[in-house]
Amino acid sequence: MRRDIQFRRSINRSYDPCRKCDCMMTATTLVEGAGPQSDDLLDAISRSNLVVDFSIDGQVRSANQNFLQLMHYRPEEVIGRHHCMFVRADDRETPHYRAFWELLKAGEFVQREMRMVANGGREIWLQSSYNPILGRQGEIRSILMLATDITAEKQRAANHESTLNAISRSTAMIEFAMNGTILAANAKLAAIMGYEVQEILGRNHREFVPPEVAESEAYRIFWNRLRAGEYVEDEFPRIARCGKTIWLQASYNPILDASGRPTAVMKIATDITDRWQRNAESERLALLDPLTGVSNRRGFDLALTTMTNDYAARMEPISLLILDIDHFKAFNDTFGHQIGDLCLRVIAKAIELALQPRPDSLVCRYGGEEFAVLLPAADQAQAAAVAEDIRGEIAALKISHPGNTGWERVTTSIGSATIEPDPARPSQYGTELVAAADKALYAAKRRGRNRVVDAVIARPESPSLAFDI
């Protein structure tokens, strides 16, 4: 006898035994009865789905070829057997499995992902719906399972999750919305920043960026690139709890939807703060004179270039002092180089002491027994006053120096030069300033040493150097 089925759509409450929750969903209820197209509909469903008809007690009444092939059974091996033959032993004994069948017996529609076991023990995952088939009077006649095999998708998802978990255990990860809002973060990332995960969720990326970076054009371009779907990788400074600056080696990876549009950004990061600090310390030491602890010639050259450009743009003068310890070769010949080195260290400290009122100044060991002092925003009179302070501090040390005829103690000759601002020619400032200070130093030596001679580079009246020495 042909079995005709009609389809009736309704809203049903369902219970998911795995998720342990109720939900409302649209369901298709199958009703037995005459219908000219019912066989065609069932045939179409059966061709593309796994179909099993269960009695209300859970016994298999029929199963289509798709299901039998997937589960590696013959019809006679499953007909009359209970649904639980396809369920793992530890699952079938759970309260959730019993509740699942109670819902079906009550006429509830249930949709869920279900783990089943094929003949031979292989696990199969099905996306399945269990649909009550009702008689004309509304009584439940049987339960029709319609399912698709999602084993491959579940395996890919499991592999993906395992990979993410492995990465997450060793790498800091954080997810942003396209407006910079933090959507998710792992504990490792939060710990690097000095927070718990819940403390940073919902906050914005720019809150953890140094203010000067957050307001920069480069930061705007950075986010525009991410919104365009570009991958960005670099080393970034970030602000952790209590304002501490940390450095991250990070990649920002746009997450695209099915249409290729960025919907979020996943950041994977490694804390490189220690390396940055070591590098910064190495760079700092590379700019210092190891004997005296003040800047070396390389540090002086870099500072001179920076200052001349900056102060020319600000229309402020720059002054330079070059100091030479008088007759220092004779000092070394008398006391030896070890005492000579000690003398240089003491003099460097004396210069730094004299410069305390000007924290923006820079002192460096220019070479041998020569020191240089850069004085930004200092005019001729101010530079001359600083030079006299330095000369006085060194003289006050009263370091014996029999070879310094006429003084018998360590003294210094100082050449001071000041250059007035000329924004059109900042690249020439450094060369002219050093030449002028050097010339003034030799003038101080010619005039008897232990003195200051200052020079001003006149401009713009004369293109040549004019010295007031």
Secondary structure, DSSP 8 states (H G I E B T S, - for coil): ----EEEEEEEEEEEETTTTEEEEEEEEEEEES--TTHHHHHHHHHHHSEEEEE-TTSBEEEE-HHHHHHHT--HHHHTT-BGGGGS-HHHHTSHHHHHHHHHHHTT--EEEEEEEE-TTS-EEEEEEEEEEEE-TTS-EEEEEEEEEE-HHHHHHHHHHHHHHHHHHHHSEEEEEETTSBEEEE-HHHHHHHTS-HHHHTT-BGGGGS-HHHHTSHHHHHHHHHHHTT--EEEEEEEE-GGG-EEEEEEEEEEEE-TTS-EEEEEEEEEE-HHHHHHHHHHHHHHTB-TTTSSB-HHHHHHHHHHHHHHHHHTT--EEEEEEEETTHHHHHHHH-HHHHHHHHHHHHHHHHHHTTT-TT-EEEEEETTEEEEEEET--HHHHHHHHHHHHHHHHHT--B-TTSTTT-B--EEEEEEEE---TT-GGGHHHHHHHHHHHHHHHHHHTTSSSEEEEEE--SS-SS-----
